[in-house]
């Protein structure tokens, strides 16, 4: 059976994608803006050994499969064209027919970018301090230069909040930081703790725009070094600080506010009760927590998918929970939840902008981090964008307050963080 025949069985004979393979066979729509090319039998072996998104990722990251054209459009078209009547077993049987049992017997090692294949990596329990440090370093200590190309001048690697549909990425990221500041009720003289602070965007915004004394902590050494240098460049050293430190090791307490922007995904389901209790203990009465994180739309899937592409290539040990579960844990830790909103569409737009940035700096990115890593990012960001668009994942901001002993919250009667008329 030719590879094109397998493609037609899986994707349909009129799939809106052009297909070509090393055996000379062709299928799909000639001249389509998206072209899938199988370059060698290694790609087929990867797909046979893992007939899912993981197999596709291995083949693409290793360069044995190419996707030409816009990656998001490619993934969207293939997801819509796929023959849903074919079971995984039937797809596997089709792929095996191309090379017989040897495709499964002679297993091919995953690309080196697949972090979780390492026994050394898997040693120790998930979400211990040492293993968390390795997980964060794997993802964030890639290259500050690479991140500057992808994220743009704000160096904000979290969901932006677009004030209008045609706002730039930089405007939307600045608006996100300011939205967090307004929800927390920041003003001059207050103290802010930003856990999982990245390159210090929230810390610098709070110090620069509100006169707040802000401390940020990150497990990424490269992030901490970049953040401290940025603080010095902007003349904010008297107010702002970024430490290379686990949030659990921050010695100070009595903060007026805590922001957690993109950290909860790394904490782990079993550690979440202690995570929220720890942040509650860092606040003075009347202090607010803004928890901003990616979530699952429901509780029907496991929080940790160890066989998935994201866990193996992008966020080792990452775990997603539903927003309802997180709110329940916040309540149990002592917080009164006062506001919640879903920014799912905003994250899709953020990822679209990052994808454009990567494409515009593709050659430099490949030279900086290697083609395999650049391919991981191209696939991961486009796939994540599709996930937000299709409501497979969401992004929620939840605002909680540590009440005074008499039950006073110190909150406005109505939310006052959105400008009038918006």
PyMOL commands that set and color helices and strands:
alter all, ss='L'
color gray80, all
select helices_A, chain A and resi 3-11+41-49+53-61+71-81+88-99+102-105+115-117+119-122+129-140+144-151+169-183+201-210+221-233+247-249+264-266+269-282+309-314+323-332+344-360+362-369+371-389
alter helices_A, ss='H'
color red, helices_A
select strands_A, chain A and resi 18-21+26-28+35-38+65-68+191-195+213-218+240-244+255-261+283-296+336-342+393-401
alter strands_A, ss='S'
color yellow, strands_A
deselect
rebuild
show_as cartoon
